[in-house]
Amino acid sequence: MLKIGAVMFFTTESMQPAELGQALEERGFESLWVPEHTHVPSSRRTPYPAGGPLIRPYYEIMDPFLALTAAATVTTRLRIGTGIALVTQRDPIVTAKMVSTIDQLSKGRFLFGVGNGWNQDEIENHGTDFASRHKLARERIEAMKAIWTQEEPEYHGDFVRFDRMKQWPKPYQTPHPPIIVGGAFPHAARRAIRYGDGWIPRADRLEKDGVGVLIGRFREMAAEAGRDPASLPITVFRVPEEIDRLTYCEEVGIDRVVFSLPAEGRDRLMPIIDRWAGLKHRIGG
């Protein structure tokens, strides 16, 4: 059965996480996702990938872990996910504890969506070299896996280094929450196969080469790398509000689709959510 979730930039003016989380759970949606931007440099040297000026929610957005915790405290079934967390801008020891904590508080409902970022200005303000960010992200994820799964983990890479240590709590999920790698084909797809538990592409980018074509190529790449494609579920973000698209996603074996909500108040959002609830009912979700 196709899972359906929502993603939103929470701001002080938008519908708040607890209220939205309850509304989604009441209507049977599977998950709520929150993106991450710590800040947006005023220099704007990096063009906005969607074109035009960068929208305000990018620099007004709340911290994803705190927003998701608020949603988790008032729900019992709704899964909560970072969509995506910028690991290139996060200390791995601190982030490992945050992930374990939110996974414990939600009793295993956390989905760790990760990405390496596109905004060079923002990334470099965190002391990360833009050119080497992909290797840095891989090492940070490998280090977090060690922290989550070992009694006295240690890690010695080119960018991440620590000797034997102790950190609890360990995650509620075993061995850890799914690490779902966000980004475009083929580079992010390769990273998902190398160290992830799933892949998050965007619907609009898949459409350029054909959704079914790229999904098939991703699964072929996984098999060639010795991974079982079934162990790498696909979550497609920014899916349009069209029954034919949802039906097709289900036919090609996509695990989850996530629709975007604007950073607006309840009056604006509830009609959108209710329309999606109707689509979900039509496909049997």
C-alpha positions as CSV (number, residue, x, y, z in Angstrom):
1,M,0.0,0.0,0.0
2,L,1.3,3.4,-1.0
3,K,2.2,5.5,2.1
4,I,1.4,9.2,2.0
5,G,3.0,12.0,4.0
6,A,3.3,15.8,4.1
7,V,6.3,18.1,4.2
8,M,6.2,21.7,5.5
9,F,8.4,24.6,6.4
10,F,7.2,25.5,9.9
11,T,7.5,29.2,10.8
12,T,6.0,31.4,13.6
13,E,3.2,32.4,11.2
14,S,2.3,28.9,9.9
15,M,0.1,26.2,11.3
16,Q,2.1,24.7,14.2
17,P,3.6,21.2,14.3
18,A,1.4,19.7,17.0
19,E,-1.8,20.9,15.4
20,L,-0.7,19.8,11.9
21,G,0.5,16.4,13.3
22,Q,-2.8,15.7,14.8
23,A,-4.7,16.7,11.7
24,L,-2.6,14.4,9.6
25,E,-2.9,11.5,12.0
26,E,-6.7,11.9,12.3
27,R,-6.9,11.5,8.5
28,G,-4.7,8.5,8.3
29,F,-1.6,10.0,6.8
30,E,1.6,8.1,7.4
31,S,4.2,10.8,8.1
32,L,5.2,14.4,8.6
33,W,8.5,15.8,7.3
34,V,10.4,19.0,8.1
35,P,13.2,20.4,6.1
36,E,16.3,22.2,7.5
37,H,18.1,25.4,6.9
38,T,20.0,26.9,9.9
39,H,20.1,30.3,8.2
40,V,20.4,31.8,4.7
41,P,23.4,34.1,4.1
42,S,22.5,37.5,2.7
43,S,25.3,37.3,0.1
44,R,23.1,34.9,-2.1
45,R,26.0,33.8,-4.2
46,T,24.4,30.4,-4.6
47,P,21.4,30.5,-7.0
48,Y,18.1,29.1,-5.7
49,P,17.7,25.8,-7.6
50,A,14.0,26.4,-8.3
51,G,14.9,29.8,-9.9
52,G,14.0,33.3,-8.9
53,P,14.3,34.8,-5.4
54,L,14.6,32.5,-2.4
55,I,11.2,32.3,-0.5
56,R,11.0,33.6,3.1
57,P,10.3,30.2,4.7
58,Y,13.9,29.1,3.9
59,Y,15.2,31.5,6.5
60,E,12.2,31.6,8.8
61,I,12.0,27.8,9.2
62,M,12.1,26.3,12.7
63,D,14.6,23.7,13.9
64,P,13.4,20.3,12.5
65,F,14.1,18.2,15.5
66,L,12.2,20.5,17.9
67,A,9.3,20.9,15.5
68,L,9.0,17.1,15.0
69,T,9.2,16.5,18.8
70,A,6.2,18.8,19.2
71,A,4.3,16.7,16.7
72,A,5.4,13.5,18.2
73,T,4.1,14.4,21.7
74,V,0.5,14.7,20.5
75,T,0.4,11.7,18.1
76,T,0.8,7.9,18.5
77,R,1.0,6.5,15.0
78,L,2.3,9.3,12.8
79,R,5.9,8.9,11.6
80,I,8.1,12.0,11.8
81,G,11.0,12.7,9.6
82,T,13.7,15.2,8.7
83,G,13.2,16.0,5.0
84,I,16.1,16.6,4.9
85,A,18.6,17.2,7.7
86,L,21.8,18.8,6.5
87,V,24.5,16.6,8.0
88,T,27.2,18.7,6.4
89,Q,26.2,21.4,8.9
90,R,25.8,19.2,12.0
91,D,28.2,17.9,14.5
92,P,27.9,14.0,14.4
93,I,28.2,13.4,18.1
94,V,25.5,16.0,19.0
95,T,23.3,14.9,16.1
96,A,23.6,11.2,17.1
97,K,22.2,12.0,20.5
98,M,19.4,14.1,19.0
99,V,18.3,11.3,16.7
100,S,18.4,8.7,19.5
101,T,16.5,11.0,21.8
102,I,13.7,11.8,19.3
103,D,13.5,8.1,18.3
104,Q,13.0,7.1,22.0
105,L,10.5,9.9,22.7
106,S,8.4,8.9,19.6
107,K,8.8,5.2,20.4
108,G,10.5,4.4,17.1
109,R,8.6,6.7,14.7
110,F,11.6,8.7,13.5
111,L,12.8,8.7,9.9
112,F,16.2,10.2,9.4
113,G,16.1,11.9,6.0
114,V,19.6,13.3,5.2
115,G,21.2,15.4,2.5
116,N,24.4,17.2,1.7
117,G,23.0,20.6,0.8
118,W,23.1,22.9,-2.2
119,N,23.7,26.4,-0.7
120,Q,27.4,26.9,-0.7
121,D,27.2,30.1,1.3
122,E,25.2,28.4,4.1
123,I,27.4,25.3,4.2
124,E,30.7,27.2,4.3
125,N,29.4,29.4,7.2
126,H,29.5,26.1,9.2
127,G,33.2,25.6,8.4
128,T,32.6,22.9,5.8
129,D,34.4,23.0,2.5
130,F,31.8,22.8,-0.2
131,A,33.9,20.7,-2.6
132,S,34.5,17.9,0.0
133,R,31.0,18.0,1.6
134,H,30.0,14.6,0.2
135,K,32.9,12.7,1.9
136,L,32.3,14.7,5.1
137,A,28.7,13.7,5.1
138,R,29.5,10.0,4.6
139,E,32.0,10.0,7.4
140,R,29.5,11.7,9.8
141,I,26.8,9.2,9.0
142,E,29.3,6.3,9.4
143,A,30.3,7.8,12.7
144,M,26.7,8.1,13.9
145,K,26.0,4.5,13.0
146,A,28.9,3.5,15.2
147,I,27.6,5.6,18.1
148,W,24.1,4.1,17.8
149,T,25.2,0.5,17.5
150,Q,28.3,0.0,19.6
151,E,28.9,0.1,23.4
152,E,32.1,2.0,23.0
153,P,32.3,3.4,19.5
154,E,35.3,5.0,17.9
155,Y,35.8,6.5,14.5
156,H,38.9,7.6,12.6
157,G,38.3,9.3,9.3
158,D,39.8,12.2,7.4
159,F,37.1,14.6,8.7
160,V,35.6,12.8,11.7
161,R,37.8,11.5,14.5
162,F,37.1,10.4,18.0
163,D,38.5,7.7,20.3
164,R,36.4,5.2,22.3
165,M,33.5,6.8,24.0
166,K,30.1,6.1,25.5
167,Q,26.8,7.7,24.5
168,W,23.2,6.8,25.4
169,P,20.4,6.6,24.8
170,K,20.7,4.2,21.9
171,P,17.8,4.5,19.4
172,Y,14.5,2.8,20.0
173,Q,14.6,1.3,16.5
174,T,17.2,-1.5,15.8
175,P,19.9,-1.0,14.7
176,H,18.9,2.7,14.2
177,P,16.2,4.8,12.5
178,P,16.3,4.4,8.7
179,I,18.7,6.7,7.0
180,I,17.0,7.9,3.9
181,V,19.3,9.8,1.5
182,G,17.8,12.8,-0.3
183,G,19.0,14.1,-3.7
184,A,19.0,13.7,-7.4
185,F,19.9,10.8,-9.7
186,P,22.6,9.5,-10.1
187,H,24.9,10.9,-7.4
188,A,22.5,10.9,-4.4
189,A,21.2,7.6,-5.6
190,R,24.7,6.1,-5.4
191,R,25.1,7.6,-1.8
192,A,21.8,6.0,-0.8
193,I,23.0,2.6,-2.1
194,R,26.4,3.0,-0.3
195,Y,25.2,4.0,3.2
196,G,21.5,4.5,3.2
197,D,18.3,2.7,4.0
198,G,16.3,4.4,1.2
199,W,16.3,7.2,-1.3
200,I,14.4,10.5,-1.5
201,P,14.2,11.9,-5.0
202,R,11.9,14.8,-6.0
203,A,9.0,14.1,-8.3
204,D,9.8,17.1,-10.6
205,R,13.3,15.9,-11.2
206,L,12.3,12.3,-11.9
207,E,9.8,13.5,-14.5
208,K,12.6,14.9,-16.7
209,D,13.9,11.4,-17.5
210,G,10.8,9.5,-16.7
211,V,9.8,8.3,-13.2
212,G,9.8,4.6,-14.1
213,V,13.1,4.8,-16.0
214,L,15.1,6.3,-13.1
215,I,13.4,4.1,-10.5
216,G,14.4,1.1,-12.6
217,R,18.0,2.3,-13.0
218,F,18.2,2.9,-9.3
219,R,17.2,-0.7,-8.6
220,E,19.7,-2.0,-11.1
221,M,22.4,0.0,-9.5
222,A,21.5,-1.3,-6.1
223,A,21.6,-4.9,-7.3
224,E,25.0,-4.3,-9.0
225,A,26.4,-3.0,-5.8
226,G,25.2,-6.1,-3.9
227,R,22.2,-4.4,-2.2
228,D,18.8,-5.9,-2.3
229,P,16.6,-3.2,-4.0
230,A,13.8,-4.2,-1.7
231,S,15.9,-3.0,1.3
232,L,16.1,0.5,-0.3
233,P,12.5,1.9,-0.4
234,I,11.9,5.0,-2.4
235,T,10.2,8.1,-1.0
236,V,9.2,10.7,-3.6
237,F,8.9,14.3,-2.5
238,R,6.8,17.1,-4.0
239,V,4.3,14.8,-5.7
240,P,1.5,16.7,-7.5
241,E,-2.1,16.5,-6.4
242,E,-3.1,14.1,-9.2
243,I,-4.7,10.7,-8.9
244,D,-3.0,9.3,-12.0
245,R,0.5,10.2,-10.7
246,L,-0.3,8.5,-7.4
247,T,-1.6,5.4,-9.0
248,Y,1.5,5.3,-11.2
249,C,3.8,5.6,-8.2
250,E,2.1,2.7,-6.6
251,E,2.3,0.6,-9.8
252,V,6.1,1.1,-10.1
253,G,6.6,0.1,-6.4
254,I,7.4,3.5,-4.8
255,D,7.0,3.1,-1.1
256,R,6.0,6.6,-0.1
257,V,4.9,9.9,-1.6
258,V,5.1,13.2,0.2
259,F,3.1,16.3,-0.8
260,S,4.2,19.8,0.0
261,L,2.2,22.2,2.2
262,P,2.8,26.0,2.1
263,A,4.0,27.7,5.2
264,E,0.5,29.1,5.9
265,G,-2.1,28.9,8.7
266,R,-4.9,26.4,9.3
267,D,-7.5,28.1,7.1
268,R,-5.2,27.7,4.0
269,L,-3.9,24.3,4.8
270,M,-6.9,22.3,5.9
271,P,-8.6,22.3,2.4
272,I,-5.4,21.0,0.9
273,I,-5.0,18.3,3.5
274,D,-8.7,17.3,3.0
275,R,-8.2,17.1,-0.7
276,W,-5.2,14.8,-0.2
277,A,-7.2,12.7,2.2
278,G,-9.8,12.2,-0.6
279,L,-7.0,11.1,-3.0
280,K,-5.6,8.8,-0.4
281,H,-9.1,7.2,0.0
282,R,-9.4,6.8,-3.7
283,I,-6.2,4.7,-4.0
284,G,-7.1,2.7,-1.0
285,G,-4.6,4.3,1.4
